[in-house]
Amino acid sequence: MGDVISSHLDEAKREIITARTGEVMGEFGRLYEQQYSVALFNKVRFDIEGGGGPQAQLLHRKIPLENKSIFSGSLFQYLEENKKWRTRFLFVPDSYISHDKGLHPKGTINCAGYKVLTSMEQYLDLISNSLPGVKAKVGSSPFLKCATQFPLILWHPYGRHYYFCVVTEKEQQKWHAVFQDCVRHANDGLSEENKVQTPAFTDAVRLYRQAHGHYGTWDMMCGVPSQILSNLVMEGLLPELRELISPRLKGKMHERQRNWMLISDAVYSLVQRQCQAQYEAVVQRCEAGRPVLEASIRTDMDQIITSKEHVTNKIRAVVLPKAEKLLKVSIQPYISSILDALMEPTSRGFSEVRDVFFRELVDMSKNTLNEGTKETHMEKISMLAFHPVKMQSCYEKVEQLSLEGLQQRFDVSSPSVFVQRAQILMREQMDDAVYTFEQILHQSLESQGTEGLCKTIQRCQDRVIKKFDYDSSTVRKRFFREALLQIFIPYMLKQLSPSCASELPRFQELIFEDFSRFILVENIFEEVVLHSVMKDIMMGESDTSLMNVFCIVFYRVQVRTLCRPVKFIHTRLCHPCLYGPCFVHWCTVMLEEEGARSKLFPQGWEHGIVRNVLVS
C-alpha cells in the first residue's frame, strides 16, 4: 500500500498538492479576514441593539450529551491490510466518532461527508464514476466480495472507504440508522455559538465558490472547518491529479480502482493537514486584532451605521429595479410549489417526533404503574432524541423531500442539505421536549410526592405537548424561510452579478477609509437582493399556509402576542447577516377588524385578541 502511494505521489506531485492548497487557502484567507471584520461589526451591533423573535416555550439543555454512549455492537469489517473480514465491536460515544471499544481503539471514523450505502450496486456505481474509463461489475472484484448479503459501506468522494456487513436485514437497518446518525451529526460541524468565526468562515467559503462560478448549494459543506476547506481544495485538485496519475495505474480493473482510492485518501489526508495549519494561522491573526477592531466599532458605531445606510440606499437604487424584474419572471411563479415540496415531508417528520415522544411517555407511564419505579425509564427517555433507531421513523418522513424539476433550474445539487438540516432540528426539538418534561416532572414530584405518579406524568406530558406544538411551528416556519433563501439567493446573485458587478466598485468610494473594513459593497449588494426576495417569500408563505399557521398558533388556546422587532437575521443555511425592518404578516391586520376573528375561526374555539403577529 505504501509503495503504491509513494510511487504515484512523488516529490513533483506533492509540490503540486502544496501549491494548489496554498493558492486556495491564500484566497480564502483574504476573504476570511474581510468577512471577519464584517461579522464582528454585526455581532457587536446585535449585542448593543438586541433582537430576537418568538420566545421558545421548551427548555434547552446546554450540554445535550455528556459521558453518554449513543450505540455499540458487533459487526464484520473488511480490513484493507490483510484483505479479510474480521468481527469488530464498534462503540459510538457522545462525540459521534465511531471506534473499536477499548482504552486504545484500533481506529476511529469521522463520518463527515460520508454516504451510507446498503448495496454493492450503489457502491460500484460511485467508484466507477471516480476513475473514468474503468467500469466495475458486481462480483468481479475480490475486495468488493461481501461476507454476507447485508453490506454497509461508508463512501467518501475523497477519503477512505469503510466496509461492514451484518447477518440479518434487521441488523442492517439498525446499523444503517446508526451510521446515518453519525453522518448527520458530523456534517453539522460548525458551532452556532461562535457569532464571529462561524459567519466569517461560511461567508468566505461561499464567496470563494461564487468567485469560481459556483453559486448553488454544496453537498461537501460539511464537517469542521479543516474538512470543509480540504473539500474546497480537492474539488479542483483531484481532477488535475487524476489526469496525471490515471494513465500510469497498472494492473486489473479492481487493482486500479483500489490503488486510486488509496492515492485519493493519501492526498486528502495531506491536504487536511495543510489546511488545518493554514486556517489556524488565519484565525489566530484575526483574533489577535479583534480587541482593536471591537474598540473601533464601539467608538464609531453610529457613524458606521449612517455610512452603511447611505451606501445601501445608493446600491438599492441601482440593484432593486433589476432584482424586482427578475423576481417577477423567475422567482414568484415557483415560490408556492417549492414551499409545498418543503412543507409536506417536514411537517410529517415533526408530527412523527410528537407521536414518538407521546408513545414513549405512555409506555413509561404503563411501566411505572406495573413496576413502581421511574428511574430506569427516565434514563431511557433522556436519551430518546439520540436513539438512532427510535428516531429513524421521524427522519424517514423528511427523507421523502424532493425538489425534482427545480434542482437544475436553481442550481440545487441535491435536497440532502435541507433534509439533514430538518432532521437536526427535529432531534433538537425532541431533546428540548424530553428535557422540559424531566424538569417539569421533577418540580411536580418535589411538591406533590410520588402519590398519583401516573396522573402527574399525564399532566406534565400534556403541558410539554402544548409547548412542543408552539415551538415546532416556529422552528418549521424559520426552516422554510431559510431553505427558500438558500434556493433563491444564489440564483438571484448569479443572474444579477454580471450586470451589477461592474457598478459596485464606485460605491466603495462613498465609504470612509476608517469604516471600509466593516462595510463591504459586495455584502451590501447581497443584503439588497435578500431584502427584495424576503417580501415575496413572506407572501408565498401567506398564500400557501396561512390557515395552517393560524391553526397551529391557536391550537389549545396557545395565543401569543409577539411585539419585539427583529433587528438581526442570521440564517443557519446561507448565513446572510443584515439589519433591517421587522417583517409583519400582512394578513394579521384582519384580526384587528371587527368580526374578522369569527370569519377565521369556527364557532366554539377559544381565542384571544392578537395585536401583532410577528413572523420572524
C-alpha positions as CSV (number, residue, x, y, z in Angstrom):
1,M,0.0,0.0,0.0
2,G,2.9,2.4,0.9
3,D,4.6,1.5,-2.4
4,V,1.6,2.4,-4.4
5,I,1.3,5.8,-2.7
6,S,5.0,6.7,-2.8
7,S,5.4,5.7,-6.4
8,H,2.5,7.8,-7.7
9,L,2.8,10.7,-5.2
10,D,6.4,11.6,-5.9
11,E,8.0,14.9,-5.0
12,A,6.6,16.6,-8.1
13,K,3.1,15.6,-7.3
14,R,3.4,16.7,-3.7
15,E,4.7,20.1,-4.8
16,I,1.5,20.4,-7.0
17,I,-0.6,19.5,-4.0
18,T,1.1,22.0,-1.7
19,A,0.9,24.7,-4.4
20,R,-2.8,24.2,-5.1
21,T,-3.6,24.1,-1.4
22,G,-1.6,27.3,-0.8
23,E,-3.5,29.1,-3.7
24,V,-6.9,28.1,-2.3
25,M,-6.0,29.0,1.3
26,G,-4.4,32.3,0.2
27,E,-7.6,33.4,-1.5
28,F,-9.8,32.0,1.3
29,G,-7.6,33.7,3.9
30,R,-8.1,37.1,2.3
31,L,-11.9,36.7,2.1
32,Y,-12.0,35.4,5.7
33,E,-10.2,38.5,7.1
34,Q,-12.6,40.7,5.2
35,Q,-15.7,38.8,6.4
36,Y,-14.3,38.6,10.0
37,S,-14.4,42.4,10.4
38,V,-18.0,42.5,9.0
39,A,-19.1,39.6,11.2
40,L,-17.6,41.3,14.3
41,F,-19.4,44.5,13.5
42,N,-22.7,42.6,13.1
43,K,-22.1,40.8,16.4
44,V,-21.3,44.0,18.3
45,R,-24.3,45.8,16.9
46,F,-26.6,42.9,17.7
47,D,-25.2,42.9,21.3
48,I,-26.0,46.6,21.6
49,E,-29.3,46.9,19.9
50,G,-30.7,43.4,20.7
51,G,-33.1,41.4,18.7
52,G,-35.0,38.2,18.7
53,G,-38.2,36.6,17.8
54,P,-40.8,34.3,19.4
55,Q,-39.7,33.1,22.8
56,A,-39.2,29.3,22.9
57,Q,-41.6,27.5,25.3
58,L,-39.4,24.4,25.6
59,L,-36.3,24.4,27.8
60,H,-32.9,23.7,26.2
61,R,-30.1,21.9,27.9
62,K,-26.7,23.4,27.3
63,I,-24.9,20.1,27.0
64,P,-27.3,17.5,25.5
65,L,-24.8,14.7,25.8
66,E,-22.1,14.2,28.4
67,N,-20.3,10.9,29.0
68,K,-23.1,9.0,27.2
69,S,-23.0,6.1,24.8
70,I,-25.0,6.5,21.6
71,F,-24.7,3.0,20.4
72,S,-22.5,-0.1,20.5
73,G,-22.4,-3.5,19.0
74,S,-20.6,-6.1,16.9
75,L,-20.4,-6.4,13.1
76,F,-18.0,-7.6,10.4
77,Q,-15.5,-5.2,9.0
78,Y,-13.3,-5.7,5.9
79,L,-9.6,-4.8,6.6
80,E,-7.5,-3.4,3.8
81,E,-4.3,-4.5,5.5
82,N,-4.9,-8.3,5.1
83,K,-7.9,-8.3,2.8
84,K,-10.0,-10.3,5.3
85,W,-13.3,-9.8,7.2
86,R,-13.0,-9.6,11.0
87,T,-15.5,-9.2,13.8
88,R,-15.3,-5.7,15.3
89,F,-17.0,-4.2,18.3
90,L,-18.0,-0.6,17.4
91,F,-18.6,2.0,20.0
92,V,-20.3,5.3,19.3
93,P,-19.7,7.8,22.1
94,D,-21.2,11.2,22.6
95,S,-18.7,12.7,20.1
96,Y,-20.3,10.5,17.4
97,I,-16.8,9.4,16.3
98,S,-17.1,5.6,15.9
99,H,-14.2,3.4,17.1
100,D,-13.4,0.0,18.4
101,K,-14.1,-0.5,22.0
102,G,-11.2,-0.3,24.4
103,L,-8.8,2.1,26.1
104,H,-6.7,2.2,22.9
105,P,-9.1,1.8,19.9
106,K,-7.6,0.4,16.7
107,G,-9.2,3.1,14.7
108,T,-11.7,5.9,14.6
109,I,-14.2,7.0,11.9
110,N,-15.1,10.7,11.5
111,C,-18.3,10.4,9.3
112,A,-18.4,14.0,7.9
113,G,-19.1,13.9,4.2
114,Y,-19.8,10.2,4.0
115,K,-22.7,8.4,2.4
116,V,-24.1,5.2,3.9
117,L,-24.7,2.6,1.3
118,T,-26.6,-0.7,1.7
119,S,-25.8,-2.5,-1.6
120,M,-22.9,-3.3,-3.8
121,E,-24.7,-1.9,-6.8
122,Q,-24.8,1.6,-5.2
123,Y,-21.1,1.4,-4.3
124,L,-19.9,0.2,-7.7
125,D,-21.8,3.0,-9.4
126,L,-20.0,5.5,-7.3
127,I,-16.5,4.1,-7.6
128,S,-17.0,3.7,-11.4
129,N,-17.5,7.4,-11.7
130,S,-14.4,8.2,-9.6
131,L,-12.0,6.8,-12.3
132,P,-13.2,7.4,-15.8
133,G,-12.7,4.6,-18.3
134,V,-12.7,1.9,-15.5
135,K,-16.1,0.3,-15.0
136,A,-16.8,-2.2,-12.3
137,K,-19.1,-5.2,-12.4
138,V,-20.8,-6.8,-9.4
139,G,-18.8,-9.8,-8.2
140,S,-15.8,-9.0,-10.5
141,S,-13.6,-7.6,-7.7
142,P,-12.2,-9.7,-4.8
143,F,-12.0,-6.8,-2.4
144,L,-15.7,-6.0,-3.0
145,K,-16.9,-9.5,-2.3
146,C,-19.1,-9.2,0.8
147,A,-19.1,-11.9,3.5
148,T,-22.9,-11.7,3.9
149,Q,-25.9,-10.5,1.9
150,F,-26.3,-7.4,4.0
151,P,-23.4,-4.9,3.4
152,L,-23.0,-1.4,5.0
153,I,-20.5,0.8,3.2
154,L,-19.3,4.2,4.2
155,W,-18.3,6.0,0.9
156,H,-16.5,9.3,0.7
157,P,-15.6,11.1,-2.6
158,Y,-12.0,11.8,-1.4
159,G,-11.4,9.8,1.8
160,R,-11.0,6.2,2.8
161,H,-14.0,3.8,2.4
162,Y,-15.1,1.5,5.2
163,Y,-16.8,-1.8,4.5
164,F,-19.0,-3.6,7.0
165,C,-21.6,-6.3,6.9
166,V,-24.1,-8.0,9.2
167,V,-26.0,-11.3,9.3
168,T,-29.7,-10.2,9.0
169,E,-31.7,-7.4,7.3
170,K,-32.9,-6.2,10.7
171,E,-29.3,-5.6,11.8
172,Q,-28.6,-3.9,8.6
173,Q,-31.4,-1.5,9.1
174,K,-30.3,-0.8,12.7
175,W,-26.7,-0.1,11.8
176,H,-27.8,2.0,8.8
177,A,-29.7,4.2,11.2
178,V,-26.7,4.4,13.5
179,F,-24.2,5.4,10.7
180,Q,-26.7,7.8,9.3
181,D,-26.9,9.5,12.7
182,C,-23.1,9.7,12.9
183,V,-23.0,11.3,9.4
184,R,-25.8,13.7,10.3
185,H,-24.0,14.9,13.5
186,A,-20.6,15.1,11.9
187,N,-21.8,17.1,8.9
188,D,-23.2,19.8,11.3
189,G,-19.7,20.7,12.5
190,L,-19.9,24.5,12.6
191,S,-20.8,25.9,16.0
192,E,-23.6,28.4,16.0
193,E,-22.4,29.6,19.4
194,N,-19.5,31.5,17.8
195,K,-21.1,34.6,16.4
196,V,-18.0,35.8,14.6
197,Q,-15.9,32.9,13.4
198,T,-18.7,30.8,12.0
199,P,-20.4,33.5,9.8
200,A,-17.0,34.8,8.7
201,F,-16.0,31.2,7.7
202,T,-19.2,30.3,5.9
203,D,-19.3,33.7,4.0
204,A,-15.7,33.3,3.0
205,V,-16.3,29.8,1.6
206,R,-19.4,30.9,-0.2
207,L,-17.7,34.0,-1.7
208,Y,-14.8,31.8,-2.8
209,R,-17.1,29.4,-4.6
210,Q,-19.1,32.3,-6.2
211,A,-15.9,33.8,-7.5
212,H,-15.2,30.5,-9.3
213,G,-18.8,30.3,-10.7
214,H,-20.4,28.0,-8.1
215,Y,-23.5,29.8,-6.7
216,G,-25.7,26.9,-5.7
217,T,-25.8,24.6,-2.7
218,W,-22.7,22.4,-2.0
219,D,-23.0,18.9,-0.6
220,M,-19.5,19.0,0.8
221,M,-20.1,22.0,3.1
222,C,-19.9,19.5,6.0
223,G,-17.7,18.8,9.0
224,V,-15.3,21.1,10.8
225,P,-13.5,24.0,9.1
226,S,-10.4,22.0,8.1
227,Q,-12.6,19.3,6.5
228,I,-14.6,21.9,4.6
229,L,-11.5,23.6,3.3
230,S,-10.0,20.3,2.3
231,N,-13.1,19.6,0.3
232,L,-12.8,23.0,-1.3
233,V,-9.2,22.2,-2.3
234,M,-10.0,18.7,-3.5
235,E,-12.8,19.9,-5.7
236,G,-10.3,21.4,-8.1
237,L,-7.1,19.4,-7.2
238,L,-8.4,15.8,-7.7
239,P,-9.4,16.1,-11.4
240,E,-5.9,17.5,-12.1
241,L,-4.1,14.7,-10.3
242,R,-6.4,12.1,-11.9
243,E,-5.3,13.3,-15.3
244,L,-1.7,12.9,-14.3
245,I,-1.9,9.6,-12.4
246,S,-4.7,7.6,-14.1
247,P,-2.7,6.7,-17.2
248,R,0.1,5.3,-15.1
249,L,-2.1,3.0,-13.0
250,K,-1.3,-0.7,-13.8
251,G,-3.0,-4.0,-13.2
252,K,-6.5,-5.3,-13.5
253,M,-9.6,-3.2,-13.2
254,H,-10.1,-3.8,-9.4
255,E,-6.5,-3.2,-8.7
256,R,-6.5,0.2,-10.5
257,Q,-9.7,1.2,-8.7
258,R,-8.3,0.2,-5.3
259,N,-5.0,2.0,-5.9
260,W,-6.7,5.1,-7.0
261,M,-8.8,5.1,-3.8
262,L,-5.7,4.7,-1.7
263,I,-4.0,7.6,-3.5
264,S,-7.0,9.8,-3.2
265,D,-7.2,9.1,0.6
266,A,-3.5,9.9,1.0
267,V,-3.9,13.2,-0.9
268,Y,-6.9,14.1,1.2
269,S,-5.1,13.5,4.4
270,L,-2.1,15.6,3.2
271,V,-4.4,18.4,2.2
272,Q,-6.3,18.3,5.5
273,R,-3.0,18.7,7.5
274,Q,-2.0,21.7,5.4
275,C,-5.5,23.3,5.5
276,Q,-5.7,22.9,9.3
277,A,-2.3,24.6,9.9
278,Q,-3.0,27.5,7.5
279,Y,-6.6,28.0,8.8
280,E,-5.4,28.1,12.4
281,A,-2.8,30.8,11.4
282,V,-5.5,32.9,9.7
283,V,-7.9,32.6,12.7
284,Q,-5.1,33.4,15.2
285,R,-4.1,36.5,13.2
286,C,-7.7,37.8,13.1
287,E,-8.3,37.0,16.8
288,A,-5.1,38.9,17.7
289,G,-6.5,42.0,16.1
290,R,-10.0,41.7,17.5
291,P,-9.7,44.0,20.5
292,V,-8.6,46.9,18.4
293,L,-11.4,46.3,15.8
294,E,-14.0,45.9,18.5
295,A,-12.9,49.1,20.2
296,S,-13.1,51.0,16.9
297,I,-16.6,49.6,16.3
298,R,-17.9,50.6,19.6
299,T,-16.5,54.1,19.3
300,D,-17.8,54.8,15.8
301,M,-20.9,52.6,15.8
302,D,-23.3,55.4,14.9
303,Q,-21.1,56.8,12.1
304,I,-20.6,53.3,10.6
305,I,-24.4,52.7,10.6
306,T,-25.1,56.0,9.0
307,S,-22.4,55.4,6.4
308,K,-23.7,52.0,5.6
309,E,-27.3,53.1,5.3
310,H,-26.2,55.9,2.9
311,V,-24.3,53.4,0.7
312,T,-27.2,50.9,0.9
313,N,-29.6,53.4,-0.4
314,K,-27.3,54.2,-3.4
315,I,-26.9,50.5,-4.2
316,R,-30.6,49.7,-3.8
317,A,-31.4,52.4,-6.4
318,V,-29.3,50.5,-8.9
319,V,-30.0,46.9,-8.0
320,L,-33.7,46.9,-6.9
321,P,-35.2,47.5,-10.4
322,K,-33.3,44.6,-11.9
323,A,-34.0,42.4,-8.9
324,E,-37.7,43.1,-9.0
325,K,-37.9,42.3,-12.7
326,L,-36.0,39.0,-12.1
327,L,-38.2,38.2,-9.2
328,K,-41.4,38.7,-11.2
329,V,-40.3,36.5,-14.0
330,S,-38.1,33.8,-12.4
331,I,-38.9,33.5,-8.7
332,Q,-42.5,34.4,-7.9
333,P,-44.0,31.6,-10.1
334,Y,-42.1,28.9,-8.2
335,I,-42.4,30.0,-4.5
336,S,-45.6,28.2,-3.8
337,S,-44.6,24.9,-5.4
338,I,-41.2,24.8,-3.6
339,L,-42.8,25.7,-0.3
340,D,-45.3,22.9,-0.8
341,A,-42.5,20.5,-1.6
342,L,-40.7,21.5,1.6
343,M,-43.7,21.7,3.9
344,E,-45.3,18.3,3.4
345,P,-42.4,15.9,4.4
346,T,-41.1,18.3,7.0
347,S,-44.4,18.7,8.7
348,R,-44.9,14.9,8.7
349,G,-41.4,14.5,10.3
350,F,-42.2,16.9,13.1
351,S,-45.6,15.2,13.6
352,E,-43.8,11.9,13.9
353,V,-41.5,13.4,16.5
354,R,-44.5,14.4,18.5
355,D,-46.0,10.9,18.2
356,V,-42.8,9.1,19.2
357,F,-42.5,11.4,22.2
358,F,-46.1,10.7,23.2
359,R,-45.8,6.9,22.8
360,E,-42.6,6.8,24.9
361,L,-44.2,8.7,27.7
362,V,-47.3,6.5,27.6
363,D,-45.0,3.4,27.8
364,M,-43.2,5.0,30.7
365,S,-46.4,5.6,32.5
366,K,-47.6,2.0,32.0
367,N,-44.2,0.5,33.1
368,T,-44.1,2.8,36.1
369,L,-47.6,1.6,37.1
370,N,-46.6,-2.0,36.8
371,E,-43.1,-1.8,38.3
372,G,-43.5,1.1,40.7
373,T,-40.2,2.8,39.8
374,K,-39.4,5.5,37.3
375,E,-35.6,5.9,37.4
376,T,-34.7,3.3,34.8
377,H,-37.4,4.6,32.4
378,M,-36.4,8.2,32.9
379,E,-32.8,7.3,31.9
380,K,-34.2,5.8,28.6
381,I,-36.4,8.8,28.0
382,S,-33.5,11.2,28.5
383,M,-31.6,9.6,25.5
384,L,-34.7,9.4,23.2
385,A,-33.6,12.2,20.9
386,F,-30.2,10.5,20.4
387,H,-31.5,6.9,19.9
388,P,-30.9,6.4,16.2
389,V,-33.4,3.5,15.8
390,K,-36.3,5.1,17.7
391,M,-35.8,8.4,15.8
392,Q,-35.4,6.7,12.4
393,S,-39.2,6.8,11.7
394,C,-39.1,10.6,12.1
395,Y,-36.0,11.0,9.9
396,E,-37.5,8.8,7.2
397,K,-40.5,11.1,6.8
398,V,-38.4,14.1,5.8
399,E,-36.1,12.0,3.5
400,Q,-39.1,11.9,1.1
401,L,-38.4,15.6,0.4
402,S,-38.0,16.1,-3.4
403,L,-37.3,19.1,-5.5
404,E,-37.4,17.3,-8.7
405,G,-37.7,19.6,-11.7
406,L,-36.5,22.6,-9.7
407,Q,-33.0,21.5,-8.8
408,Q,-31.4,22.2,-12.2
409,R,-33.2,25.5,-12.6
410,F,-32.0,26.9,-9.3
411,D,-28.6,25.0,-9.2
412,V,-29.5,22.9,-6.2
413,S,-27.2,19.9,-6.2
414,S,-29.5,17.7,-4.1
415,P,-32.1,18.2,-1.4
416,S,-29.7,16.5,1.1
417,V,-28.7,19.8,2.7
418,F,-32.3,20.6,3.5
419,V,-33.1,17.0,4.6
420,Q,-30.2,16.9,7.1
421,R,-30.9,20.4,8.5
422,A,-34.6,19.4,9.1
423,Q,-33.5,16.2,10.8
424,I,-31.1,18.1,13.1
425,L,-33.9,20.5,14.0
426,M,-36.2,17.5,14.7
427,R,-33.6,16.0,17.0
428,E,-33.2,19.3,18.8
429,Q,-37.0,19.7,19.3
430,M,-37.2,16.1,20.7
431,D,-34.4,16.7,23.1
432,D,-35.9,20.0,24.2
433,A,-39.2,18.3,24.8
434,V,-37.6,15.5,26.8
435,Y,-35.6,17.9,28.9
436,T,-38.6,20.1,29.6
437,F,-40.6,17.0,30.6
438,E,-37.8,16.0,33.0
439,Q,-37.7,19.4,34.7
440,I,-41.5,19.8,35.0
441,L,-41.9,16.3,36.4
442,H,-39.1,16.8,38.9
443,Q,-40.7,20.0,40.1
444,S,-44.1,18.3,40.4
445,L,-42.8,15.4,42.3
446,E,-41.0,17.7,44.7
447,S,-44.2,19.5,45.6
448,Q,-46.7,16.6,45.4
449,G,-44.7,13.5,46.1
450,T,-45.0,10.1,44.3
451,E,-48.7,9.6,45.0
452,G,-50.7,9.5,41.8
453,L,-47.5,9.3,39.8
454,C,-49.3,8.3,36.6
455,K,-51.6,11.3,36.7
456,T,-48.7,13.5,37.4
457,I,-46.9,12.1,34.4
458,Q,-50.0,12.7,32.3
459,R,-50.3,16.3,33.3
460,C,-46.7,17.0,32.7
461,Q,-47.0,15.3,29.3
462,D,-49.9,17.5,28.3
463,R,-48.0,20.6,29.2
464,V,-45.0,19.6,27.2
465,I,-47.0,18.7,24.2
466,K,-48.6,22.1,24.1
467,K,-45.2,23.7,24.3
468,F,-43.9,21.4,21.6
469,D,-46.7,22.4,19.3
470,Y,-45.9,26.0,19.7
471,D,-42.2,25.7,19.3
472,S,-42.3,23.3,16.4
473,S,-44.5,25.7,14.4
474,T,-41.9,28.5,14.9
475,V,-39.0,26.2,14.0
476,R,-40.6,24.9,10.9
477,K,-41.5,28.4,9.6
478,R,-37.9,29.5,10.2
479,F,-36.7,26.4,8.4
480,F,-38.9,27.0,5.4
481,R,-37.8,30.6,5.1
482,E,-34.1,29.7,5.4
483,A,-34.5,26.9,2.8
484,L,-36.2,29.3,0.3
485,L,-33.5,31.8,0.8
486,Q,-30.8,29.3,0.1
487,I,-32.5,28.2,-3.1
488,F,-33.3,31.7,-4.4
489,I,-30.5,33.9,-3.2
490,P,-27.7,32.1,-5.1
491,Y,-29.8,32.1,-8.2
492,M,-30.5,35.8,-7.9
493,L,-26.9,36.6,-7.3
494,K,-25.8,34.5,-10.3
495,Q,-28.2,36.3,-12.6
496,L,-27.6,39.8,-11.3
497,S,-23.8,39.8,-10.7
498,P,-22.8,40.1,-14.4
499,S,-24.8,43.4,-14.8
500,C,-24.2,44.8,-11.3
501,A,-20.6,43.8,-10.5
502,S,-19.1,46.5,-12.7
503,E,-21.1,49.2,-11.0
504,L,-20.3,48.2,-7.4
505,P,-16.6,49.5,-7.1
506,R,-17.7,53.1,-7.5
507,F,-19.8,52.8,-4.3
508,Q,-16.7,51.9,-2.3
509,E,-15.5,55.5,-2.7
510,L,-18.5,56.6,-0.7
511,I,-17.2,54.8,2.4
512,F,-14.8,56.5,4.8
513,E,-11.4,54.6,4.9
514,D,-11.7,54.0,8.6
515,F,-15.1,52.2,8.1
516,S,-14.1,50.3,5.0
517,R,-13.3,47.1,7.0
518,F,-16.8,46.9,8.3
519,I,-18.8,48.0,5.2
520,L,-18.2,46.0,2.1
521,V,-20.2,46.8,-1.1
522,E,-20.3,43.1,-2.0
523,N,-22.1,42.3,1.2
524,I,-24.5,45.2,0.9
525,F,-25.3,44.1,-2.7
526,E,-26.3,40.7,-1.3
527,E,-28.3,42.3,1.5
528,V,-30.3,44.3,-1.0
529,V,-31.0,41.2,-3.0
530,L,-32.0,39.3,0.1
531,H,-34.5,42.1,1.2
532,S,-36.1,42.0,-2.2
533,V,-36.6,38.2,-2.0
534,M,-37.9,38.3,1.6
535,K,-41.1,40.1,0.7
536,D,-42.0,37.6,-1.9
537,I,-41.2,34.7,0.4
538,M,-43.5,36.1,3.1
539,M,-46.3,36.5,0.6
540,G,-45.7,32.9,-0.6
541,E,-45.9,31.6,2.9
542,S,-49.1,33.6,3.4
543,D,-50.8,32.2,0.3
544,T,-49.8,28.6,0.9
545,S,-50.1,28.1,4.7
546,L,-52.0,31.0,6.3
547,M,-54.7,28.8,7.8
548,N,-52.3,26.1,8.8
549,V,-50.2,28.6,10.6
550,F,-53.1,30.1,12.5
551,C,-54.5,26.7,13.5
552,I,-51.1,25.7,14.9
553,V,-50.7,29.0,16.8
554,F,-54.1,29.0,18.3
555,Y,-54.2,25.3,19.0
556,R,-55.4,24.7,22.6
557,V,-55.6,28.4,23.2
558,Q,-51.9,28.9,22.5
559,V,-52.3,32.6,21.8
560,R,-49.1,34.7,21.9
561,T,-48.5,38.4,21.3
562,L,-45.2,38.9,19.7
563,C,-44.2,42.6,19.7
564,R,-40.4,42.6,19.6
565,P,-38.9,43.8,16.3
566,V,-36.3,41.7,14.5
567,K,-33.2,43.7,14.0
568,F,-30.8,40.9,13.0
569,I,-31.2,38.0,10.7
570,H,-28.6,35.2,10.6
571,T,-29.8,32.1,8.9
572,R,-28.2,28.7,9.6
573,L,-28.2,27.6,5.9
574,C,-26.8,30.6,4.0
575,H,-25.7,32.9,6.8
576,P,-26.6,36.3,5.5
577,C,-26.0,38.9,8.2
578,L,-28.0,42.1,7.9
579,Y,-30.2,44.6,9.7
580,G,-33.5,45.9,8.6
581,P,-37.1,46.5,9.4
582,C,-39.2,43.8,11.0
583,F,-41.5,41.8,8.8
584,V,-45.1,41.8,9.8
585,H,-47.5,39.2,8.4
586,W,-49.8,41.2,6.1
587,C,-52.8,39.0,6.9
588,T,-52.8,39.7,10.6
589,V,-54.3,43.1,10.0
590,M,-57.6,41.2,9.5
591,L,-57.6,40.3,13.2
592,E,-57.9,44.0,14.2
593,E,-61.0,44.4,12.1
594,E,-64.4,43.9,13.8
595,G,-65.7,40.5,13.1
596,A,-62.6,39.2,11.5
597,R,-61.9,36.5,14.1
598,S,-65.3,34.9,13.6
599,K,-64.6,34.6,9.9
600,L,-61.2,33.0,10.6
601,F,-62.1,30.6,13.4
602,P,-65.0,28.2,13.8
603,Q,-67.6,28.6,16.5
604,G,-66.7,27.2,19.9
605,W,-63.0,28.0,19.6
606,E,-61.4,29.9,22.5
607,H,-59.2,32.6,21.3
608,G,-57.8,35.9,22.3
609,I,-57.1,39.2,20.7
610,V,-53.8,39.3,18.8
611,R,-52.4,42.8,18.3
612,N,-49.3,42.0,16.2
613,V,-48.2,38.6,15.0
614,L,-44.6,38.9,14.1
615,V,-43.2,36.4,11.6
616,S,-39.5,36.1,12.3
